[in-house]
Amino acid sequence: MKSINIHSRYLLFTVCIFLSACSGDFLQKNTLTGISDATFWQTEEDALMGLAACYDGLQSNYLYNGGPWECGPLNMDCMTDNGGHFNWDGWMSGYDITNGIHTSSSGLVGNYWKACYEVVNRCNTLVTNIENIPMDENLKALYKAEAVVLRSLMYLNLTMTYQDVPFATQMRTMDDANMPKTDRATIVNAIIKDMADATEVLPAETTGRGRMTKGAAYSILARTALYNEKWDEAIEYYKKVINLGLYNLHSDYDALFTEEGETSNEIVFGIRFEGPGLSEGSSFAAHWDTPLEAMNGSLDLVNDYYCIDGLPVSGSSLYKEGEDDLVNNKPDSIRYQNRDPRLKRTLFVPGMKWGKSSAEFFGGAAPSRSTVYVYKYFNPDQTSSASWDSGQDFYLVRYAEVLLSLAEALVQKGGYNYSEVTSLINQVRNRVNMPNVEDVEGMGLNKDQLLKLIKHERRVETAFEGLRLFDLYRWKELETAVNNIEKERTRFAGIETYFLYEKRNFRGEREYVWPIPLAEIDTNTEIEQNELWK
């Protein structure tokens, strides 16, 4: 992996030790010290290898990687109104959550829990055992701070899905493995404090790309606050990121989502991958030499990209539909002309070429009724095999998200400066030559109108970056999203194609909280199922 520069064989050794120490479930049946007390956690090199294993856990196919069969960040967006799991047919992870038919036995419900707690366990093992290693105290504090932030990120994921979960900050043994749940608010307050303390130790910059810095920790802390409606903390720490003066928007949005873009100052924190050929690569943007078998996007997302005059397609004179290729399944690119440039970097649409060397224009007559596919991060000039072991990093935090999140926090808190808010939005728009807010929407938007504008900008800017599902959860807008995709499904109900739309359901408040995995209920005698899932 690229996150820490140590030889892959040492990383493999470390990961093997951790995997033997950390069971797939939250409960640890064996401890790291119990297995290797005489040989590990003795030296500074052991500490570095232990830290590498913490970062390595982020590469899980159920966290920030994930090919079509697992569920990484791109797939998580496909579980929302951004994507169409129209061709999942029950064989791709997360289809049942997407369709509102999941249970406590569902695969993703269990695998996401395991992936998050795997990282928690690795971080807690380091935090506990590093204390006994004779090494430079400043370096020890740094390694602990990095592990604490990574652990906090996992607890943010867990509280956004399962809400109340077991909360531990030290390595646990078999004797005290069973744990009750801690309420979400208590966990959130604790990890915000933990991260605030860690930022005092972390460097502003680091030569080990992919390692935690002040800016990355501030961003994760601020995201935690934003997701939990702690507006003051969100504003404080997003401004700290900005005031570091280290980040800016990459001038070329298209080039940003490539391996060359990984060194951009827009990337506040990235999950590092290295490939191909090293078995340390990513597969979240894997393909089979064609866009027609990539992940489906949704027309609901397509329609949210404005025209270049800054107006929505419903109100712009620049929008032309032409022959309805959606019904007749014929290629027609007119509807995709004069649109926000981010549309064609985010989605592969009819009329686009798959790769620079290709002379073929794909028309959309593909095994998908939406006719559009995920394109962000995809490299059509990369061979199919290389795309399954790619060097493409996943960007956990971009500076564009920081700007838009700060704008949201300011408006949500109230008493905001209108020009300050629109300036944040305009920076993101101007990067792709889209008009300023004041030139289109004007200077008289009220709070609700500003929030709607920010939510729109956040959606089109960060689509397929793993943010949309949690956004819909925290805004309580999942039901609206489900209904929008249901309208799309109904539109194509009479058209015969191989892949069918699957009906989406919204079953009320239980859709905003995942059930505790049944395997955990069966093994942890102190844990109770979430009330909505009993």
NORGIVEN-V174688 format. One line per field, one symbol per residue. psi: psi as a letter, one per 20 degrees, with the letter a starting at -180 (. if undefined). burial: 1 if it has 16 or more other C-alpha atoms within 10 Angstrom, else 0. A space follows every 50 residues. Layout:
psi = ???
burial = ???
//
This chain:
psi = qihpnqqhhhgggghgghhhhorhrhpohqqghhhkhiirlhrhhggghh hhhghhhijqijekcoahibnahghhhijaihrolhkgkjjppihhggjk jraiiqghgghggggghgggggghgghghhhjporphghghggggghggg ghghhggghifieprpoqjqpqrhhkhpqrqqqggggghghggghgghhh hqqhqqinpiqprgggggghghggggijkmhghggghhhhggihkiqrpp hohgihlrhhihjqihogpqopqpariikjrqjikqrlkqiijaqpaqhg ggiiprrijjqrhijpiipphbpnihgilqpojgijqkrphigiihqorp iqqnqhipipopiimrlpihjqqphpiqniipqghhiilqjpqpogpqhg hgghhgggggghhrkroghgghhgghggghhjkqqqghifhajkpaghhg gggghghhghhjpkjjhgghghghiljhgggghghhhgghhjhjporgpq qppqqokbhiiipqqpphhghhhoiiqqqqgij.
burial = 11110000001101101110111111111111100000011101011111 11111111111111111101111111111111111111000111111111 01110111111111111111111111101100100000011111111111 11111111111111111010111000111000010011001101110110 11010000111111111111111111110110111011111100001111 00110111101101011111111111000111111110101111111111 11111111111110000110000011001011101110111111111111 11111000000111111111111111111101010111111111111111 11111111111100000100111111111001011110000000001001 10111011111111111111111100011011001101100100000001 1101110000111111110100010011110000
//
